[in-house]
Amino acid sequence: MAMTKDIETYFIDGCGRCSLFGTLECKVKTWQKELKLLRKLVLSCGLTEEIKWGQPCYTYNGNNVLFVTCFKDFACISFFKGALLNDTEQILSAPGENSQAVRLIKYTNAKDIVAQEATIKAYIYEAIEIEKAGLKVALKKEQDPIPEELQAMMDKDAKLKAAFEALTPGRQRGYILHFSAPKQSKTRISRIEKCIPKIMSGKGFHDR
């Protein structure tokens, strides 16, 4: 199934990654009220709304700042460089134990979003300032740094993460070098999307 390429389609029918797309069982249906509130709040902060990896992505000068998205158990704002936020209110959490950069603010109730509107905006504005300053998350150096676009996608897709981690170190490095080469985020995203079928089938970048 093809990933959603339109923002409005996401908020109505979902991301298009699974067979639940457009059905009442889709997690987007569960968290519609929360997602709409988060979307409105994020847009009020002046970010540009785009669709990336089938998700609503919000950028500053072409650089990814955050997602507005949801999982089975919650809706959330997902900050690409959340690890750099001060988190004065202690509301951020990592999506997984190996997540070095991404941090989430999770919501299961629309009332909580309304109550924390000022706090959420403060975190968003801080994230924008981080982009303006060109700050980077210091990733562990045991291996070639995984491009933030690939890491964000794997944080959202457990099957893709498992498939990538199942590759040999050499194949992983081949993909990382290929994905990291372009300077522009949109080019890196395009390369990753084109290679997903090969990753899911256990093949390396140069395999046929």
C-alpha positions in Angstrom: 0.0 0.0 0.0 1.3 3.4 -0.9 2.0 6.0 1.8 -0.3 9.0 1.9 0.9 11.9 -0.2 -1.7 14.5 0.9 -2.0 16.2 4.3 -5.8 16.3 4.4 -5.9 12.6 3.5 -3.8 11.8 6.5 -6.1 13.5 8.9 -9.2 11.7 7.4 -7.9 8.3 6.4 -4.4 7.8 7.9 -0.9 7.3 6.7 -1.5 4.5 4.2 1.2 2.2 5.7 -1.2 -0.7 6.6 -4.4 -2.3 5.7 -6.3 -0.2 8.3 -6.0 2.9 6.0 -9.4 4.5 5.7 -11.2 2.2 8.1 -12.7 3.0 11.5 -9.9 0.9 13.1 -7.2 3.3 11.8 -5.4 4.9 14.8 -6.0 8.3 13.1 -9.7 7.8 13.6 -9.1 7.1 17.3 -7.2 10.4 17.9 -8.9 12.8 15.5 -9.8 15.4 18.0 -6.3 15.4 19.5 -4.6 15.5 16.1 -6.6 18.4 14.9 -5.9 20.4 18.1 -2.2 19.7 17.8 -2.1 20.6 14.1 -3.8 23.9 14.8 -1.5 24.7 17.6 1.7 23.9 15.6 0.5 25.9 12.6 0.0 28.9 14.9 3.7 28.9 15.5 4.6 29.6 11.9 6.0 26.3 10.7 5.5 25.0 7.2 3.2 22.0 6.8 4.3 19.2 4.5 3.7 15.4 4.2 6.7 13.2 4.7 6.7 9.4 5.2 2.9 9.6 5.1 2.9 11.8 8.2 2.2 15.6 8.7 5.7 17.1 9.0 6.4 20.7 10.1 9.5 22.4 8.8 11.5 25.6 9.2 13.4 26.8 6.2 13.2 23.3 4.7 14.5 21.6 7.8 12.4 19.1 9.7 11.3 20.3 13.2 8.5 18.0 14.3 5.7 15.6 13.3 2.1 15.7 14.4 1.1 12.0 14.5 -0.2 9.2 16.6 0.4 5.7 17.7 -2.0 3.1 18.9 -2.1 4.4 22.5 -1.7 8.1 22.0 -1.4 11.2 19.8 1.8 13.2 19.9 4.1 15.8 18.8 7.4 14.2 17.8 10.5 16.6 17.8 13.3 15.6 15.5 15.9 17.1 17.8 13.9 16.8 21.0 17.0 15.7 22.9 18.2 19.3 22.7 15.1 20.8 24.3 15.4 21.9 27.9 12.2 20.0 28.8 11.5 22.3 31.8 8.1 20.6 32.4 9.4 17.1 32.1 6.9 16.1 29.5 9.2 14.6 26.8 9.8 10.9 26.3 11.9 8.9 23.9 10.0 6.7 21.4 12.5 3.8 22.0 15.4 3.0 24.2 17.9 3.5 21.3 16.4 6.8 20.2 19.2 9.4 20.4 17.5 12.5 19.0 13.7 12.2 18.7 11.5 13.1 21.7 7.7 12.9 22.0 5.0 14.8 23.9 2.2 12.3 24.3 -1.5 13.0 24.7 -4.5 10.7 25.3 -7.0 13.5 26.1 -7.9 16.7 24.1 -8.4 18.6 27.4 -4.7 18.1 28.3 -3.7 19.7 25.0 -5.8 22.7 25.7 -4.5 23.0 29.2 -0.9 22.8 28.1 -1.2 25.0 25.0 1.2 27.6 26.3 3.8 25.0 27.3 3.5 23.2 23.9 4.1 26.5 22.1 7.1 27.2 24.2 8.6 23.9 23.3 7.9 24.4 19.6 9.5 27.9 19.6 12.5 26.5 21.4 12.8 23.8 18.7 12.6 26.5 16.0 15.4 28.4 17.7 17.5 25.1 17.7 17.0 25.0 13.9 17.9 28.6 13.5 21.1 28.0 15.4 21.9 25.0 13.3 22.4 22.8 16.4 22.8 19.0 16.0 22.3 16.1 18.3 25.6 14.5 19.2 25.0 10.9 18.1 27.0 8.0 19.4 30.0 7.4 17.2 30.2 3.6 17.4 29.0 3.6 13.7 28.3 6.0 10.9 25.6 8.3 12.2 22.1 7.3 10.9 20.5 10.2 9.0 17.8 11.8 11.1 15.3 11.2 8.3 16.0 7.4 8.4 15.9 7.4 12.2 12.6 9.2 12.3 11.1 6.7 9.8 12.4 3.7 11.8 11.0 5.3 15.0 7.6 5.3 13.3 7.8 1.9 11.6 8.9 -1.1 13.8 9.0 -3.4 10.8 11.4 -1.1 8.9 13.5 -0.7 12.0 13.7 -4.5 12.4 14.5 -5.0 8.7 17.3 -2.5 8.8 18.8 -3.8 12.0 18.7 -7.3 10.5 21.0 -6.3 7.7 24.7 -7.0 7.9 26.9 -4.1 9.2 28.3 -3.6 5.7 24.8 -3.3 4.1 23.7 -0.9 6.8 26.8 1.2 6.2 26.1 1.2 2.5 22.6 2.6 3.0 23.7 5.1 5.6 26.4 6.5 3.2 24.0 6.6 0.3 21.3 8.4 2.4 23.7 10.8 4.1 25.4 12.1 0.9 22.8 14.7 -0.2 22.9 18.1 1.5 19.1 18.6 1.2 16.7 16.8 3.5 14.2 16.3 0.7 16.8 14.5 -1.4 17.7 12.2 1.5 14.0 11.4 2.1 13.6 10.5 -1.6 16.6 8.2 -1.5 15.3 6.4 1.6 11.8 6.0 0.2 13.2 4.4 -3.0 15.3 2.0 -1.0 12.6 0.8 1.5 11.5 -2.2 -0.6 15.1 -3.5 -0.8 15.6 -3.0 2.9 12.4 -4.8 3.7 13.5 -7.7 1.5 16.9 -7.9 3.3 19.0 -6.7 0.3 21.9 -4.3 0.4 22.0 -1.1 -1.7 24.1 -2.7 -4.4 22.2 -6.0 -4.5 19.7 -6.8 -7.3 
